Amino acid sequence: MGYLDNTIVTVDAILTKKGRELLARGDGSFNITQFALADDEVDYTLYNPNHPSGSVYYGQAIENMPVLEAFPDETQIMKYKLATLPRGTSKLPILNIGYSAITVKQGASIAITPQTLNYLGATSTFETSGYNATIADVRLLSTFEGVGINTDEAARLNRTTTVGTNVSKTVIGSTINLTATTVNTLFGSRTQLQTTITFIGRDSGARVSIPVTVTKVNV
């Protein structure tokens, strides 16, 4: 990881971990259908409308901030994606998934139906395009699927499987179903395993991440 030269306009595009995984398969499952923009590095508090040199310099401190090279770790980058909201929006949408953390026993199942608050003038709490849900370590779940969104992309992501490797998995749905693993060997001498799930509204861009703990019950 390094810094980009911000004296010139640079487009630094890379594949995510999931994109690299699909590309490595060589089975045609790699197909770029979307991209994301974010402003993680921007500190908007540096905008200075009282700059003595006038309005041209209000954003000078922001424009001079260093810009990081892109890197494929979704836990450290692209946390604040840019989104287009309806004109007149006065509050940023936020996601409510009903949990601040999830603790689930081996083999137990949970269905999560996110709601988007402060969205479309509070006339709707569900997003037409559904939600992305990304589990950081898919080994901890025997089932991880999205339901309720019937698109080719949603179907493709639900079909994607990983075997025995510590990788993330993303699904799309209006409801996300998950079942904790029953595999004991993952635990070793531990009684719990931890990971995170990140939910993102596909229309609003609202995002929330919560910890997930799977508790060992099988001996």
N, C-alpha and C positions, 0 to 999 in steps of 0.2 A: 504494500500500500504506500502511496506517495501523494504528492500534490501536483495538480495541473498548473500549467502556466496560464494565469488568468489575465495576461496582457493581450491574449488573442482569444477569439471565439473557438472553443473546442467542443466537439461532440465525442464523448467517450462511452461507447455502448459495449456491453458484455452480456453473456448469457448468465442466467441465474443457475443455482445448483440443480434445480429441476430441469432447466433447459439443457444443461450439460449431460445430465443423466439420460434424457430422451435422445439426445444426439448420439451418445455412445452406444445406444441400442442398435442403431443402423437398420431399424425395421420400418421406417417411414412414419413413426409416431412423432418425430420432431417436426413441428410446423408452427412457425411464428405467426400468431394471430393477434397479438396485442403488445403494447409496451407501456411503461409507466414513467412518469416524471415526478421528481420530489425536490423539496427544498430543505432537507435536513440541516444543511450547514449554515443557513441564513438566520442571523440574529436580527429580527426586525426592530428590536429596541434601539438599535444603532441609527435608525432613521432620525435625522435631526432637522426638523422644520425651522429651527432657530439658527441655522448655520449663518455665520456673518457674511459669507460670500454669495448668498442668494440661493434660489430654489434649485439651480443646476447642481448644487453640492449637497442637497439634503440627503441623498442616498450614497454619498461618496464612500463612507466607511463600509457600507454593505458591499458595494461593488469591488472594494479592495480586499475583501476577505479571501483567504485561501480556499481553494476548491479541491476536495479529495478525489483521487482516482476512484473509479467505480470498482467494487469488489462484491463477489457473490455470496454475501452472508446476510440473509434477510433479518437476522436478529440485530444487526448493527447498522444497516443502511436501508434507505427507502421507507423509513418509519412514517414520514409525513408526505404522503403522495398528494400531488396537485389534482384538484377536481373542479369541475364546472358546476356551480350551484345556480338555482333560479335567481333572476334579478329580484332584489328586495329582501333576500335572505338576511336576517338580522342575528341569527344564532347558528353556530356551527352544529351540524348533526352529530349525535353521539350514539354509540351502540349500547344496547342493554341486552345481555344474553341470559340474565337471571342468575349468574354465578360470578363471584369474585375469584373463586378457585374451585377446581374440581378434584375430589378425592373419590376414587372408584375401586372396588375390589376386583380381583381377577375374575374375568368372565361376565361381569356386570355390564349392563347397557344403559346408555343415557341418550335422550333425544334433545337437541338444543335448537330452539327457534328464535333467532335474533330479532330484535325490534330496533328500529332507527327512530330516535327521538329528535325533536326540532327539525323534522324533515317535511318539506313541501307544505310549509305553513301549518304543520301539525295535523294535516288532513289525512295523512297516511303514516303508518309505522312500519310498513313492510316495503321493501324495494322490489320493483318489477323484475330487475335482472338478478335478484337474489344476492347471495353472500359467498365470498371466498372464505374457506376455512383451511388453514395450514397447520398440520401437526409437525412439530420439529423433529420428532423421532417416531416414525411410523411403526417401529417394532413393538411399541408398547400397546398397540391396538390390534385386535384380530379383525375388527370391522371399522371402517372409517368411510362414510359415504354421504353424499348430499342428495336430497330428494326434493321434488317440487319445481325444479327448473329443467325443462325439456329442450335442451339445445345440444348440438353436436359436441360442443366443447365440454359441457357438463357430463355428457355420456362418456366421452373419451377419458376425462380425468377420473371418473368413477371406475373405469376399467383398468386404470394404471395400477400395477402391483409392484412391490419390491420384496425381495426375499432375503431376510437375514442381514440386511445392511442398515446402518444408522443414517437414514436419509429422511428428508421431509416429504410430505405428500400434501397436495392441495386438492380440494374438491369444491364443487359449486352446488348450492341448493338454497331453498328457503328454510329447510330444516336439515340439521346435520346429525346423523346417527353415528354413535361410536360404541364399541364394545372392547373392554380391556382384554389384553392377552391372557391366555391360560398357560403360556410357556414358562416353566420354572427356571430354565437355564439362564434366562436373561437376568435374574435376580442375583445369582451367585450367593454370597453370604448376606445380602441385603434383604430387608423385608419390604422396602418401597423403592419405586422407580419414579423419577420426575422428568417432565418435559413441559412444553408450552403449546398452546393452540392460539393462533392469531386469526381473528375474524375481521373481514373488510367488506363494507358495503359496496357493491359493484356500481351503484348509481351515485351514492353520496360521497364515497371515499372515506367515510368514518371507519375508525379502526380501534380494536381493543385486543390486548393479549392477556391471557390468564394462565396460571400454572396448573398443571395436571399431575396428579399423583396416583399411581397404581399400587395398591397394597396387596402383598402376597398372602394368599389364604391356603393354597395347595401345598402339601408337604411331600 
